[in-house]
């Protein structure tokens, strides 16, 4: 696992995955662990390919951004970077203490019914929690 190979640390990211701007995590680490190619760009658009595209991606996040998902840990990295020098260690400790926090979720407003439309239904967005479970947003 990435954590096993990297002193129990998650892929370090200070911004969303935007490879054109040099922000390649966590996708670079995921691709390495799975021994697959990262998303490929051609003519300013990314090619739709698994596992980088969400089957429900109707807003073309993958084509614009390289994948259909959101790495929540980058926000945690940014928070701890304000208060400590051992950012990777603090982020790892945060997720160990909060295993129900989500690491990766589907991008886009299409998935987030509750937050964006006032619909009382739980969010349709799936989230991968640190503890390895996958849930619909709002069900934890």
N, C-alpha and C positions, 0 to 999 in steps of 0.2 A: 504494500500500500504506500501511497505518497507519505502519509504520516510516519509509517514505520521506517521509511528511507530518509526522513528529514527531521529527526529529533522530535517527533510527535507534533510537528507543525503542519498547518494547512497551507495550500498554495497562497503565497503572499500577493495581495492585490490592493492597489490604492484607488482604483477606478473600475467602472464596469468593463467588461471584455470589449475592447475596441482595438483590434490588431493594427489598423491603419495608423493609430496614434501610439503604438508601442505597448499597449496594455493587453497582454496575451494570457494572463492567468484568470481563471483556473484551467482554461481550455488546454493550454500547453501541457500542464501536469496530467490532466485527465487523458489526453491523447497518448502521452508517454506510458502511463499506467496500463492503458487498454491496448497499446501497440497498434494504434490506428493513426491515420493522417488527421491533422487539424482541419478546420474548414478551409476551403479553397476559394480564393477571390479571382474573379475574371471580369474585366470591364467595369469595375466599381461595384459589383454585386457578388454575393457569395452563393455557391452552388448548394442546392438543397440535398443534404445527405444525412443519413443516420450516423451517429446518435445525436447530431447537433441540432436537428429540427424537431420541434414538438409537432405531433400529428394534428393538433388543434391550432397551429400557427396560421391564422388567416390574415394577420396584419403584416406578414413578410418581415418579421424581426430577423430571421436568419439571413435573408438576402441583404438586408441593410447592415446588420451588426455582426454576422458570423455565427451566431447561434440564437436559439429561441428562448434562452433562459436568463436568469438573473442570479448572480453570485452574491448572496446576502453578506457573506463574510467580509467583503471589501468594505462595507460600512462599519463593521466592527473593527477592522484594521485601522480605518481612519479615526475612529473614536479613540482607541488606545494610543495612537500615535501622538495625540495631544498631551498625554499624561505619563508616558513611560518610554524608555529606550528599548526595552525588551518586548517589542510589539508582538512578534510572532509567538513568543511564550505566553503573553497575556491573552492573546486571542485563543490559543489552544486551551488555556486554563478556563477561559470564559465558556467555551463550548463543552468542555468536560463537565463544568458545573451546571450547564444549561443544555442537556442533551436533546431537549424538545425544541430548541431553536432551529429554524430552517437554514440550511446551507445554500440550497439551490431551489429556485422556483421558476415557474413558467412566466415569461415576460408578457406584458400587454394588458390593456384594459379589458379586452374581450373575456379574459378569465375571471376578472375581479368583479363579479356581479354586486356583491354587498357593498364594497367600498365606492364604486363609481356610479351606481344607479339607485342606491337606496333600497334595493331589493332585499327582503329579509332572508332570502335563501343563502346558504353558505357559499363562499367563493367557489367557482369552478376550477380555480387554479390548483394544480398539484404542487406540492412542496416536498423536497427531500430533506428530512430532518437530520441533524448531526448523529442521532442514534441509529440511523440507517432505515428508518421507516418512511414510507411515503403516505402523505395525507392530503386531503383537499384542504385548502386554506380555510380557516375558521372552524375546523373540526378538532382542534387541539386545545 
